Amino acid sequence: MSELKIEDTILCIDTSRSMFRKDFDPNRIQAVRNGLKEFVQIKSQLDDRDRFAIVTFSSEAKIKLEMTSDVDEINSALDTIKLGGTTGLGEGLAVGIQLVVKEIQQVGAKVYRMLVVSDGKPWVSAINPLKMSKIASGLKLTVDTIGLFELGVAYQESILEKISSETNGEYARVYDTSSLRESLSNFTNKKEIPYSASQEELEATTALFLESIAGELLHPADLSESQEQLINLLLGKEKDKCTICFQDTCPICHGPFYACGRYCPNCKSPMHLHCAAEWAAATKAEGESAFRCTRCFFLLKVPKSISKVKLIRGSRTRTYEEETQDVTRFKLIKQESEDLLNSVCPICHMIFEKPPAYYCYTCSTYYHPKCLDKYLQNEMSCRVCGKKIEL
């Protein structure tokens, strides 16, 4: 038997430069503002317990307004939206989903909806929007979408339509202010749900989704806008300081930023992979391998090849056996693996193109054989965990 429940709706709004276009009256963004104000007003009159949040997305996604039922506050937030950048739909969906996950953790059984309004092609996203739609579906998050298009211009099947189909939502393609208002009015009706998910059911699935929702850290090469910028980074002419340790040199592997440095896909803040692993272990709020960016609080994940490093240097209380065990075993790895190809040698600070490599069982660090041979002429301890090497 279906039932109607309190709804929390996230208004996910495209704020890219193209929303300045004047094919809608008076322009696209103002038509969206006015239409969403009417949408919120109608839904609030139907049920004043319903709440709304606002997420904006362009080159970066942000939470403009947390969940609230205050209509005046919502209208004010809509009026102060600023435009710029390109259409990062995947980032917008990811931030919206993270907001829903937080609400699920705090409140539980409600109906969660997202209304996406966009006019752009989302292929600039660092985060795959279709992957986000599958996650939204798993969270029982209904995503309604509206695509703003020019009348008479042919478009291929909209990715917005695929997202709505995946999440049991509705899709509308609009060409002017009148059709936009009509579509928004049609979306004001409450969603019927076939059952009420219990808090226990939601908690059981939340942990699994956190890691899926978390964004992948960007490699410096993925972020560079030009070859010259990348070369400067490799030569140390442009030094990025980690937002966790506030240094350009990693305190764990002792390499320069380009060796293990990564960037938040949302706000582009720099951080060392090893520092991220330590931060995830210290906060523990999002699970074993997930953590939030210290600047924008975007949910991120630590690569599996790095996550084991969190056990090093006081991330947890060491047992007596560990304290008295000063030897670590090294093994020659001859088979290619994802962990190896994603690792950086702590001696030369370069990546691995192929095997072989020496592997430290204590800290999961890989070494180039030539680098290790030269290193062992003067040192006998692992450069990362500090234990005596046993080959």
C-alpha positions in Angstrom: 0.0 0.0 0.0 1.4 3.4 -1.0 1.6 6.4 1.3 2.4 10.1 1.1 5.2 11.3 3.4 7.2 14.5 4.1 9.4 15.3 1.2 12.9 16.8 1.2 13.7 18.3 -2.2 17.1 19.4 -3.5 16.9 22.0 -6.2 20.0 21.3 -8.3 20.6 24.3 -10.6 22.9 24.7 -13.5 24.8 28.0 -13.0 27.1 27.9 -16.1 27.6 30.9 -18.3 25.1 29.7 -20.9 22.3 30.4 -18.4 22.7 34.1 -19.3 21.0 33.4 -22.7 17.9 35.5 -23.4 15.9 33.0 -25.4 13.8 32.7 -22.3 12.0 35.7 -20.8 13.9 37.7 -19.5 16.8 35.2 -19.6 17.3 31.5 -18.7 18.5 32.0 -15.1 15.8 34.5 -14.1 13.1 32.3 -15.7 14.5 29.4 -13.6 14.5 31.5 -10.4 10.9 32.6 -10.9 9.8 29.2 -11.8 11.4 27.6 -8.8 9.9 30.2 -6.5 6.5 29.2 -7.7 7.4 25.5 -7.3 8.5 26.0 -3.7 5.4 28.1 -2.9 2.9 25.5 -4.3 4.6 22.6 -2.5 4.8 24.5 0.8 1.0 25.2 0.5 0.4 21.5 -0.1 2.5 20.5 3.0 4.3 23.1 5.1 6.5 20.3 6.5 8.3 19.8 3.2 11.8 21.2 3.1 14.1 22.3 0.3 17.9 22.7 -0.3 19.7 24.4 -3.1 22.8 23.0 -4.9 24.4 24.9 -7.7 26.8 23.5 -10.3 29.1 24.8 -13.0 32.8 24.2 -13.0 32.4 23.5 -9.2 29.4 22.3 -7.3 28.3 24.0 -4.0 25.6 23.7 -1.4 24.0 27.1 -1.7 21.4 26.4 1.0 20.9 23.6 3.5 17.5 21.9 4.1 14.9 24.4 5.2 11.2 25.0 5.1 11.6 28.8 5.2 10.2 30.1 1.9 11.7 33.6 2.3 15.1 32.1 2.9 14.8 29.9 -0.2 13.7 32.9 -2.3 16.6 34.9 -1.1 19.1 32.2 -1.9 17.7 31.9 -5.4 18.1 35.6 -5.9 21.8 35.6 -5.0 22.8 32.8 -7.4 25.9 33.8 -9.5 26.8 32.4 -12.9 30.1 31.3 -14.4 32.0 28.3 -15.7 30.9 25.2 -17.6 28.3 22.5 -16.9 29.6 20.0 -14.3 26.4 17.9 -14.0 28.2 15.0 -12.4 29.6 17.2 -9.6 26.1 18.7 -9.0 24.5 15.3 -8.6 27.3 14.0 -6.4 27.0 17.0 -4.0 23.2 16.6 -3.9 23.5 12.9 -3.2 25.9 13.5 -0.4 23.4 16.0 1.1 20.8 13.3 1.0 23.1 10.7 2.6 23.7 13.2 5.5 20.0 13.7 5.9 19.4 9.9 5.9 22.0 9.5 8.6 20.3 12.2 10.7 16.6 11.7 10.1 15.9 8.5 8.2 12.5 7.7 6.8 11.4 10.5 4.4 10.9 10.9 0.7 14.0 12.4 -0.9 13.7 14.1 -4.3 16.1 16.0 -6.5 15.0 18.5 -9.2 17.8 19.2 -11.8 17.5 22.2 -14.1 20.2 22.4 -16.8 20.8 23.6 -20.3 24.3 22.3 -21.0 26.1 19.2 -22.2 27.6 17.6 -19.1 30.7 16.1 -20.7 33.1 18.4 -18.8 32.3 16.6 -15.5 35.1 14.9 -13.7 32.4 12.7 -12.1 30.3 10.5 -14.4 26.6 11.7 -14.0 25.3 8.3 -15.1 27.2 6.6 -12.3 25.6 9.2 -9.9 22.2 8.3 -11.2 22.7 4.6 -10.3 23.7 5.6 -6.8 20.7 7.8 -6.5 18.5 4.9 -7.6 20.0 2.7 -4.9 19.2 5.4 -2.3 15.6 5.5 -3.5 16.3 9.1 -4.5 13.9 10.3 -7.2 15.5 12.7 -9.7 13.2 14.8 -11.9 15.0 16.7 -14.6 14.3 19.7 -16.8 16.3 20.5 -19.9 16.3 24.0 -21.3 16.8 24.0 -25.1 16.5 26.4 -28.1 13.3 26.0 -30.1 13.9 24.4 -33.5 17.4 23.0 -32.6 17.7 19.2 -32.8 19.4 17.5 -29.9 20.4 13.9 -29.3 18.7 11.9 -26.5 19.3 13.9 -23.4 21.4 12.5 -20.6 18.9 14.2 -18.3 16.2 11.9 -19.6 18.4 8.9 -18.8 19.0 10.1 -15.3 15.3 10.5 -14.6 14.5 7.1 -16.2 17.1 5.4 -14.0 15.7 7.0 -10.8 12.0 6.6 -11.5 11.7 10.4 -12.0 10.1 12.6 -14.7 11.8 14.5 -17.5 10.7 17.6 -19.3 12.2 19.4 -22.3 11.3 23.0 -22.4 11.8 25.8 -24.9 10.4 28.9 -23.3 9.4 30.4 -20.0 5.8 29.3 -20.3 6.7 25.6 -20.8 9.2 25.8 -18.0 6.5 27.1 -15.6 4.1 24.4 -16.7 6.6 21.6 -16.2 7.6 22.8 -12.8 3.9 23.0 -11.8 3.5 19.4 -12.9 6.4 18.3 -10.7 4.8 19.7 -7.5 2.7 16.7 -6.7 4.0 14.4 -4.0 5.6 11.1 -4.9 3.9 7.9 -3.9 6.2 5.4 -2.3 5.3 1.6 -2.0 6.8 1.2 1.5 8.5 3.1 4.3 12.2 2.2 4.7 13.2 1.8 8.3 16.1 3.5 9.9 17.9 0.2 10.2 17.5 -0.5 6.4 18.8 2.9 5.5 21.8 2.6 7.9 22.6 -0.8 6.4 22.9 0.6 2.9 24.4 4.0 3.7 27.9 2.7 4.5 28.1 0.9 1.2 27.1 3.9 -0.8 29.5 6.3 0.9 32.5 4.8 -0.8 30.6 4.8 -4.1 29.5 8.4 -3.8 33.0 9.6 -2.8 34.8 11.3 -5.6 38.1 10.1 -7.0 41.1 12.4 -6.3 42.5 14.0 -9.5 46.1 13.4 -10.6 48.1 16.6 -11.4 48.2 15.6 -15.0 44.4 15.4 -15.1 44.1 18.9 -13.7 46.8 20.7 -15.8 45.4 23.1 -18.4 48.6 23.1 -20.4 51.8 21.1 -21.0 53.8 24.1 -19.7 51.9 24.1 -16.4 52.6 20.4 -16.0 56.3 20.8 -16.8 56.5 23.7 -14.2 54.9 21.4 -11.6 57.4 18.6 -12.4 60.3 21.0 -12.2 59.1 22.5 -8.9 58.5 25.9 -10.3 54.9 25.9 -9.1 54.6 24.3 -5.6 51.2 23.2 -4.3 50.9 22.9 -0.6 48.8 20.1 0.8 45.7 21.4 2.6 46.1 18.8 5.3 49.8 19.1 6.3 50.4 22.6 4.7 53.6 21.4 3.1 54.6 20.7 -0.5 56.8 17.8 0.5 54.9 14.7 1.7 55.7 13.9 5.3 55.2 10.2 4.8 57.0 9.3 1.5 59.2 12.5 1.6 58.5 13.1 -2.1 57.6 16.4 -3.9 54.0 17.2 -4.5 53.9 15.7 -8.1 54.8 12.3 -6.7 51.8 11.6 -4.5 49.9 14.9 -4.8 46.2 14.9 -5.9 43.4 17.4 -6.1 39.8 17.5 -4.9 37.6 17.1 -8.1 35.2 19.7 -6.7 37.2 22.6 -5.4 40.6 21.6 -6.8 42.3 21.8 -3.4 45.7 20.0 -3.3 46.6 17.2 -0.9 49.0 14.3 -0.6 47.6 10.8 -0.9 49.4 9.7 2.2 48.0 12.7 4.2 44.6 11.9 2.9 44.9 8.3 4.2 46.0 9.6 7.6 43.1 12.1 7.6 40.6 9.4 6.8 41.9 7.2 9.5 41.9 10.1 12.1 38.4 11.3 11.3 36.7 7.9 10.8 33.4 9.7 10.2 32.9 8.4 6.7 34.3 4.9 7.0 37.7 3.3 6.4 38.6 4.9 3.1 36.4 7.9 2.7 36.9 11.4 4.0 35.8 15.0 3.4 37.9 17.7 1.7 39.1 20.1 4.4 38.1 23.1 2.2 34.7 22.3 0.5 33.7 19.2 2.6 33.2 17.1 -0.6 33.2 13.4 0.1 36.4 11.8 -1.3 38.0 8.3 -1.3 41.5 7.2 -0.6 42.8 4.8 -3.3 43.1 1.2 -2.1 46.8 1.2 -2.8 47.3 4.0 -0.3 44.7 3.3 2.4 47.0 0.8 4.3 49.4 3.6 5.0 47.0 4.9 7.6 48.3 2.2 9.9 51.7 3.9 10.0 53.1 6.5 12.4 50.4 6.5 15.1 47.2 6.3 13.2 46.1 3.7 15.7 47.4 2.3 19.0 50.0 -0.3 18.2 50.1 -3.7 20.1 53.0 -4.8 22.1 53.9 -7.4 19.4 54.0 -4.6 16.8 56.1 -2.3 19.0 58.7 -5.1 19.5 58.7 -6.2 15.8 61.3 -4.0 14.1 61.7 -6.1 10.9 59.7 -5.9 7.7 59.8 -8.4 4.9 60.2 -7.2 1.3 59.0 -9.4 -1.6 59.9 -9.1 -5.3 56.6 -8.6 -7.3 56.7 -9.8 -10.8 53.0 -9.5 -11.8 51.3 -6.3 -12.9 48.5 -5.0 -10.6 46.4 -1.8 -10.3 48.1 -1.1 -6.9 51.5 -1.2 -8.4 50.7 1.1 -11.4 49.1 3.6 -9.0 52.1 3.7 -6.7 55.1 5.9 -6.5 58.6 4.8 -5.5 59.7 6.6 -2.3 63.3 6.8 -3.5 63.0 8.4 -7.0 59.4 9.6 -6.6 58.4 8.2 -10.0 55.5 6.0 -10.9 55.8 2.3 -12.0 55.3 1.6 -15.7 55.6 -2.2 -15.2 56.9 -4.9 -12.9 59.2 -5.9 -11.2 59.0 -4.0 -7.9 59.9 -4.7 -4.3 56.9 -4.6 -1.9 57.0 -3.8 1.8 54.6 -6.0 3.8 54.3 -3.5 6.6 53.4 -0.3 4.8 52.4 -1.6 1.3 55.1 0.5 -0.3 56.6 -0.4 -3.7 60.2 0.2 -4.7 62.0 0.1 -8.0 64.6 -2.7 -7.8 67.4 -0.4 -9.0 66.4 2.3 -6.5 66.3 -0.1 -3.6 69.7 -1.6 -4.5 71.3 1.8 -4.4 69.3 2.8 -1.3 70.5 -0.3 0.6 74.1 0.7 0.2 73.6 3.3 2.9 70.3 2.5 4.6 68.8 -0.7 5.8 65.3 0.5 6.9 62.2 1.1 4.8 62.0 4.7 4.0 58.2 4.9 4.8 57.6 2.7 7.9 61.2 2.8 9.2 61.5 -0.9 9.9 64.6 -3.0 9.1 64.3 -4.6 5.7 64.5 -8.3 5.3 64.7 -9.5 1.7 
